[in-house]
Structure formats: structure tokens, C-alpha cells
Amino acid sequence: MDWQAFSLTLQLAAWTVLLLLPCAMLIARALAWGRVPMKSGIEALIMLPLVLPPTVLGFYLLVAFSPQSAIGGTIKSIFGSAPVFSFTGILIASLIVNLPFAVQPIQRAFEGIPRNVREAAFVSGLSPWQTMRHIELPLAWPGIVSAIALTFAHTLGEFGVILLIGGSIPGETRVLSIAIYDRVQAFDIAGAGVMSAALLGFSLLSIAIVHTLARRRGTGAHGFQ
Amino acid sequence: MVSSDDGCTALSIECRQDAPIPLDVSISTLAGELLALIGPSGSGKTTVLRSVAGLYKPRHGRISVGGESWLDTDKNIDMSPQQRRVGLVFQDYALFPHLSAVDNVALAMLDADKVTRQRRAEELLARVHLNGLAHRRPSQLSGGERQRVALARALARDPKVLLLDEPFSAVDRMTREPLKQELASLHRALDIPIVLVTHDIEEAQALADRICVLNNGNVMQSGAPDDLRLRPRTVGVARLMGQDNIAAAEVLDATHIRCGSHILEVGSVGDHKAGAKVTVLFPADCISISDVGAELASLTNYLHGRIVEIVATGDFKTLLMDFDGLALRLKVTAREAAQRNLAVDAKIAVALDPEGVHLMRAE
């Protein structure tokens, strides 16, 4: 068992959820209720990682982030290194790949909140922030939990995009899925098996935890106070 | 508990725009007055209500409550719904589905401390007779109970105006009557203006001090319920007020009209000149069944004819009568119908009170 890869995978998944969730909520809310110009175009763009082969996405990111490119060069001149073959690089890739998994469930959840329920909150004197806190977030909670679950589980298993942009650097970019691939390449079937089982167990566990969370929040008798 | 600072809190609404929904409305009410906005769907009544709540901004408008300006597009005043202090009962109540009844009400008092808002929310629920159901979610309440929660929530902010958007449309007939009676007694207890949007004329007549008829965003007529019922300005208003006894007529002189083969005396022909074609309304108030026999048929305003049809509706029977081509309807109690032996094809005589006959411009 490659504990370093295991810990790196968890870190990647946690950071992805942490950074992506606030962005996804803003995007989802704007798409659900706001008057967004070119709404369907933006929605299609967010959906793109779902249909694009991960290796293709990884290839474009690799090209874009390489120190020779405009983007990569700019980043290198500011931060000292381009985000290829580094944890930052695979984190950025992971954020982009997971965008549809985070935005979609939250957008559907926001769309499910009737407009007049929010209006009732405004008329009841709740500011937009109070409405967000007391009305929108609790009602969208199952969608938010789904987004967390999908993003987390999906990041645990991400492979193609990470391999292309990050390679397999121990402690930096070698996550579990890549470690498994390396073991299989080295004919260490037993080692790959242990790690695969760990990944399977962990995926199941994370899904179970968030589902329980979603159910409890959805039916519990909590008040707003 | 709910009261305004002074006794003269009044609401005045002016909305004007051409698009997207045409509006040309100017209405005002007194404190403690219940104003019913009535009209067909698409007439703009809900838009007017939403404008008062601050959920819709008409292109040109002035809305003020008790001298405080909530909207004045000329002066760039546009208070947010949060600032306006309105109580709004939505058509489908728009309760917060994840909160209990008491929390739905308490959430409207976030500026008060926790203990106060909990206590006040319980008081308000008791006021709408929902004691014991405070901890149920909206999904565990009946339609009538939801409406009460919505009403309690609307009252929670000590509103300066109470707005009701078709509040009875989502409950069944059995529940509607007690709810209406409760609204009537609430209306007596509150000294703030109440605006009721409805398409049900009976509801408006039963509850309103003043009815405003809207059509295509215009005020067709506005006045006391009896004013609209007995003296509608147009045939459209008359029909909306549930009046069926409408016929074409011609003005003969200052006090007489010809209606079919009948020459009838009227209290006044108003501005209509002799020879003018008019539409005449015979409100039920001016029709009385007469015992005068056929020998007095020549008396003015006595009509002799026969009963064509009788429709029974509960304690009442509606008679459809024909007087030599002039069809009139009259609702009588079942008891009166039995006492007078009223039956289909039986002869009948009625007297028309000249003062009650109302003339409108011909359609």
C-alpha cells in the first residue's frame, strides 16, 4: 500500500471540493435564476469535460501550462514555476474536470426552489444573505451534498488528465489511480489489488456518508434557529 | 397586536406603463378599508399587488402608504420589499417547506431576539387558530391550515398594508367559508389597508368595502360593492358583478324607455338623450313578484308573463321568466317559491321599481 499516494489522493479530493464548491454554487445560482447572457452556451461549456476524453483535456492543459506557452510562462514569471508536473497542476486540472459534477446538481436544486418562496422571504424582511442562509441553502442542501459526493468520488478515481499534466512524481502527483497503474505495469498485481480495494472501499464510504448527511438534513426536524 | 401608528394610514397606488404588461391604474384606500381588485386573468391585478409589495417595478409609478413614499419613479424612490413592511399572502402561500409552522412565522421577525420571535410566532398562530399545529411542516398541513400559517407570517412584521393574492383559490369550498369569516373579523380588528386580489365576485362582495374592477390594466370602475352592482358603468362591469338582467332599450323621454314591447318608467335616464339606444339593467333589487292580477296589466312597470325555468340552488330557486320577449332572472327563497306555488309554465307578474332600473351606454 502506497500511503503517500493515498494521502495525496485525499488531499487532492479535499482541496478540489473545498475550492470548487463556492464557485460552483455561485455559477449554479446564476444559471438557475440570473439573467445570464448566452446561458446555454455557458452550460454547454461547463458540460464539456463530461464528454471530452480526459487525455484530450489533459493534453490541452499540458500545452497551456507548459513554461513555453503564454499562460504557463506568465504563471512561471509570477510564481517561479509553471503548473505542470506539480500538485498545483493536477489540482487545477481536477477543478476543471469536476466542474460539471459540482455545478449540475446544485443548479437543479436551486431551480427546484419556487421563485415565490424567495419572494416570500424578501417580503418577510429577509435580506438576500439571510434568504441564502435560511431558505436557499437548506432547500438546496441535497443538491449540494450530491455535488460534494460526486466531486469527491470522481477525484479519487481521476486518471487520464492527471497522468498527462502531472506524470507520476511520488508525493507530488502520484495519486492512487496512478500508483495502481504503475504497480500493474511492474507486474505487482497484489500491490495494485490492495490499492484498488482501498479506493473501492473509500469511494463507497464517501458516498454512504454524504447520502446519510443528505437524508438527515432533508427530513430532520431542524428549525432555522 | 397589529396596529398602525395613527388612524389614517392610507394606501395610494399609481402605476403606468405600456409594456410588457399594460397598466394605467390609480387607486387609493383608507386605513382599515378592504379593497378588492377584481378582473379576468391578465387584467393586471396581481401585477398591481406585486408593485405594492416591491416585487415588481412599473415603469412609471407612485406608491405611498400613510404618507411614506415607497415608490416614486419621478423622484427615483424605490424601496426594497424588505424595507416596505407589507404582509403578503401568496396565491399558493409560498411557505418555507423545510420549516415548521412556527418557524415560518418566526423567520419573518429576524430583527427581534429569539425568545421574542418564538413567543410572538406562537401568539400569531393562536390568533389564526392553529394552536397545537405549530411544529408541523407545511407538507403536514391541510390547504386551509397552510393559508392560516401564511396569514400569520404576513402579520408577523406588523405590516402597514396587508396584501392577499387569491387567498381562497387553493382551498376547497368547505374550508373557504370559515376562512372568509375569519378574514372578515381580522379585517375589523386591523386598522391597516387590506388589498384582496380575486376573480370571485362573491368573495369581493362579501369582504370588500370597495371594489376596483380591472381590465387590460385599466380601472373600469371603482366603488362600494353596491355601487358597482346596482350602477355599473358598463355592461362588462355589470356582467362581472354577476348581473344577468340586461336588455337593449331606447330612451323615450326623461323618465321613460322602450324595452321590447314594454314602455317602462325609470328614475332617471342620466345623460342619455331621447331616441338614444341604451342597455338597461334590472338589478334583482328592483324586481318584486306582484300579486296584481291580469286586469291591471296596463299599470306602468307591471309585467305579466310566465316562468320558463326554475333552477334550484340550495335554499334558493332562480326563476327564469319571460315577459313578452323580455327575459328576467330572479332568485327567491325556496320557501317563497313554495308559498307562491311557483312552477314552470305558471303565470307570474312582477313590478319594477323605476328608481332601481339602471341605464348604460349601448354595447
Interface residues (C-beta under 8 A of the other chain):
Chain A: P114 N116 V117 E119 A120 A121 F122 V123 S124 G125 L126 S127 Q130 H134 I135 P138 L139 A221 G223 F224 Q225
Chain B: A53 G54 L55 S80 P81 Q82 R84 R85 V86 G87 L88 F90 D92 A94 L95 F96 P97 H98 L99 S100 V102 D103 A106 L107 A108 M109 L110 D111 K114 Q118 H135 R153 A156 R157
